[in-house]
Amino acid sequence: MAATLAKLQSPAAVQAALDEYVRLGREGFLARYGFGRSRDFLVRDQKTGQLCDSKAIVGAAYGYQFPSEGALKAADFSGGEGTVEPKLRALGFEVVRIGEDWSQDEVDAAIDSYFEMLRLEATQSKYNKREFNSALRGKLQGRSKSSVELKHHNISAVLDGMGLPFIDGYKPRGNAQLLLRKSVHQFVLRHSDLLKQVVDALEEVKPPEKQAYKSVVVKPPELEVVTASVKVPAPRLPRKVDFAARDETNRRLGRAGEEWTVGFEQSRLIAAGMPQLFEKLEWVSETRGDGAGFDILSYDGPEHHRYIEVKTTNGPHATPFIVSRNEVTFSQEAGEEFYLYRLFLFRKAPALYMLRGDIARHVHLDPIDYRASFRRIVG
């Protein structure tokens, strides 16, 4: 079908399709030609400035240039960076990647709105995402509800890449506009006091009121493969606002999570019909200190150990965490007897997922520190 698409050579046919798009409206045009909304690229109507779904426009334009053959259907060709986008550009039309047509003022407004929601969430103050979305759209140039939500997902992705907290419910999504990434970095540097307030609030040690252990185990986040984006020099954040490091080195929060896990293990062993094994449980980080490679020694049976390393956060499900080289090595040595318990939303409604065995099988490990010495080992 690439050869058929190559036959489209008429800018007038593309403009005719754009005129029809404007006349019928987005939903009417897409329904008429049987296309869904574009996921990556939009083409700008030169007359009105409106952004239109690129693949649908190309399909309809083909029918305008070749009436006897009719418009192309969605299944007839692929859309995207290698097909539709270069075709439209070659015919003299502006093609915009979705989300990258935002102005500096619009980006700044979106960031301001996002960080206010993040502040409210961190301090456990009630707020309504829909109301924030509506208020923000009032400051923007005709943006849809979904486009604003996507921008918030993109901001989460930028913050996640910086090791900083993000809003629960706005899962990080990549392909963030370069302007957005730079603007988020600048905001963080200019508002370090606000960021510190957010981080401090998220690290507040507030044990859950009810020690309920049923239905708290969930699946771990899926390991995503994402395309590396254009590098933007990351701000060198002071350690005091390094969210991932602070969250894991805050011993009071960590200890509270371990204490909760001891109660969870008691409940688990009783439910498994092995209450006597709870008597053998050892809170190793309390009795022996850190450095063993795990925090709690529990059991799956009289002769089967469960070595548990607990990682606690007040943040959401996919919040990154710090894991030491010693813990990774021990997880490989202990094999299937090792469990990493990731306890999240701790102060709000504790839930956890478990990573069993070698940690490196489950997560991407990113080195963040080095040991410097004057001995180079070779061979």
N, C-alpha and C positions, 0 to 999 in steps of 0.2 A: 504493500500500500504506500510505501515511501515514494515510489515512482509516480503514483496517482496524485499524491499530495504535491509533488514537485510541479505538476501541471498548473497549479494555482499561481498565476502570475499577474493578476489584475488588482491593483490598488482600489479601483472603482468598485469591484465586486466586494472587497472587504468593507469599504465604506457603506455600500448598500446594506450589508449585513448589520453593520453598526447602527445605521439609521433605523432598521427594523427593530433591533434590540431596544433602542431608546423608545420607539413608538409602542412596543408591546409591553415593555417592562421586563425585568430580569426573569421572573417566574414564568411569565407568559411565553417568552422567547425560548427558554430552556425546555418547557413542556412541549412546544411546537416541534422542536427539532430532536427531542429525546436525549438531551445532555444533562449531566449533573453540574453542580457548581465547580468551578476551577479550584484546585487545591494549591496550586503554586503560582500561576501567572494570570494577570489581567492585561487587557489591551485598552488603551485610552482612545475614546472617540475624539477625533480632532476637532469636531464641531462643538461639542458640548463639554468636553473634558471628563465625561463620565467614564468610569472604568468598567469594562465588560469582560465576561468570561471568554478567555482566549480560544480554547478548543472549540467551543460552540460557535464562535464567530468564524473560525476557519472552515468548519463543516458547512455552515450556511453559505459562506462566501463561495465555496466550490460550486454550489448549486446555482448561484447567481452568474458565475462565469460559464458554467456548462449546464444550461437549463435542461438539455435532453438527457443528461445523466442524473441530475438531481443532487440534492445536498448529501454530503457524506454523513454517515451515522457514527455514533460514538465508538462503536466496535470496529469501524473501518480503519482507524489510525490511532496512534498513541499521541498524547499531548505531553508538553513539557519542554525541558531545556534543550533537548536534542532535536525537536521536530517543530512544534508550533511556534515556539519563541523565536528561533532564527528566521523562520518563514515570514512572520509578521514584521520583524525588524528589517528584513531584506526588502519588504514592500513599502517601507517608509513609516511604519507605525511604532509608537512608543509602547513598550511592553514593560510591565512593572511586576516584580515579585510581590506576592501578597504580603502586606505588612511593611514594605519598604518605601511606601509613598508618604509616610508620616513626616510632617514638618518638625522642626526643632521645638516649636511651641507646643505642638500636640504631644510629642514624646515627653517633654518636661511635665505637662499636665498629667499624663498617664503615670509617670514615676511618682509625682507628688501624691496622687490618689492611692497608688499601691502602697507606699510607705506609711500612709496614715492608717490603712487597713491592717498592715503588718504590726504597727504599734498597738492598735486596739486588740488585735488577736493575741499579741504577746502578753498584754496586761489583762487578758481575759475579760475585756469589755465587749459588750454586745454591739454588733453592727450588722448591716444587711448588704451583702455583695451586690444585689440587684439595684439597691438605691444608689450605691457608689457608682455602679456602671451607668445608670441613667444620668446622674449628676455630671459624670465625666463626659458623656456624649453631648451634653449641652454646651461643652466648651470646645468640641471638635467639629471638624468639617464633614458632617454627614456620615459619620462612622456608624456601623451597625453594632448591635449588642455583641454578636459573635466576634467581630473584629477587635473590639475592646477586650473581650475575654482572652483572645489569642495573644494580644499584646501583654496582658498580665501573665499568661503562661510563659511568654518569652522573657519577661523580667525575672520570673522565678528561675529560669534556666541560667540567666546571667549571674544571679546571686548564688545559685548552687555551684556554678563553676568557680566562684570566688570563696567557697567554703562558708557562706553566710546563710542565715535563715531565710526561708521563703514562706509564703502564705499557704496554709493547709487548704487544699481544694484547687489550687492553681499548680498542677503538676508541671515541673519544668519541661518545656518544649523548645527544641533547638531552632536553628535557622533565624536567629534574632538579627534584626537590622543592625548594621554596623554602627549607625548613629545611636541606636538604643543602647548598645553595649558600652559605648564611650560615655554616654550620658549617665548611665547607672553608675559607672565607675566614678565619675565626677561628683555625683550626688553623695555617694558613700564617703568620699574624701571631705566634702564640704559639711556633711552632717554627722560627724563621728559621734557627737553627743547623743543624737537620736538613736544611732545604731547601738551605742553602748546601753542605752535605756532598753532597747528591744532585747539585746542579748542577756542583760541582767534579769529582765523579767522572765525570759524563757528558762533561765537557770534557777529560778526560784524553787527551793525545795519545799514542796507542799504535797505531802503524801495524800493519796486518794482517801476520801472519807470512808468508803466501803471497800473492804478487802474481798471483792468478788472475783473468783478465779474461773468461772465458767464462761465459755465462748469468748475467751480473750486471745486465743491462738489463731493467727491468720497466716496467709501465705506471704512469703517474702516478696519484695518488689522484683520484677523481672529485670534481668541484666540487659540493658539496651545498648545497641551498637549505633553510634551516631557519627556523622561525618565531621571531621575537624573543621572548625570555622576559621576565618581570617584572624590571625593573632592580633590581639590588642594588648599593649603593655598593661599588665595588671598592677593596680596600686599596691604598694607595699604597706599592708595594713599592720598597725601595731598589734602585738600579741593580745592586748587587752580587748580587742574587738575581733579576734580570730575565733569565730563561733565554734567551729568543729573542735579546735583544741581546748577552748574553755569548757565546752560541754562535757568533754571526757576527763578533764583534769579536775573538775569540780568534785571533790571527794564527797561532799555532803550529798549531792544529787546521786552520785554513784553508789554510795552506801545505802541510801534510801531505796534505790532500785534493787540492790542485792538483798536487802531485808525483805522486800516484797516478793522476790523470787524464792526465798526460803519458804515463805508461806505458800507460794504457788506449788513448790515441790511437795510440801506436806499434803496439800489437797490432791495433787496428781497421784502420789503414792497410795493414799487412802482409797481413791477412786479405782486404782489398779489392784486393790486387794492386798497391798503389801505395806500396811501401816507400820509394821515392825522395822522396816528399812529406814524410816525417817529418823529412828533413834541413832542410826549410823551416819546420818548426814553430817558433813562438816563444812562450816563456813570458813574456807581456807584463808581468804584474804583478811579475815578477822583474827584467826588463831595463829597464822604463820606470817601474815603480811603479804604484800604484792611480790610478784616475781615468779610465781609457780606456773604461770601460763594459763591459769583458770582461777575462778573465784570461789566456786562451790563444788564440793564432791557429793554427788547424789548417786542414785542407783536405778537400774532398769530391772534388776533381779539380784538375788543373793550374791552371785558371782559376776555381775555385769555392772561396771561403773558407768556413771554419766558425769563427765567433767564439764562443768558449765562456766563459761565466761559471760558476764552480764555487761551489756552496754545500754545505758539508760539515757533517754532524752525526753524533754517536754515537747519536742518538735514532732512533725508528722511522720508518716510511714516511711517515706523515702529519704529521710534526713541522713546524710553521710555520717560516718563515725570513724574515730581513730582506732587503729589496731596496731599493736606493737609487733616487732619482729619476733620476739619471744613467744607471743600468742600464736602467730602464724606457724612458727616452727612446731610448737606443742600440738597444734591442731593436726599437723601432718603426722606427728609421732603417735598421737592417740587414735587417729583414724576415726572410725564410726562411733567411738565412745566420747568424742568431743562434740559439744553443742555450744554454739554462740547464741545466746538469748538476746535479741534486740528488743528492748522494752521501750515503747514510744507513747506519746501523748500521756505521759506518766501522771501529771497532776490533774489532767482532765478526765480521761477514761482509759486507764492503762490497757494496752494490748501488746502482744508480742508475736514475733515470728522467730523461728529457729533455723539456724544454718548448721547442718550436721557434717562432721568430718573436716577435711582440709578447707580452710576459709577461702583459699585462692580459687577453689572450684566455683564459688558462688558469687564473688564480687571482683571488681577491677581494683587492684591495689596500686595506688599512686604514691611513689616515694616522696616524702616531704622533708626528711632530714638526712644528714650525712654524718658519719664519724670521721673526723680528720686525724690523721696520724702521720708520722714521718717514716713509715715502713711501707713500701710498695711490694705487694705479693705478686709474683709472676710464676708462670709455668704450672 
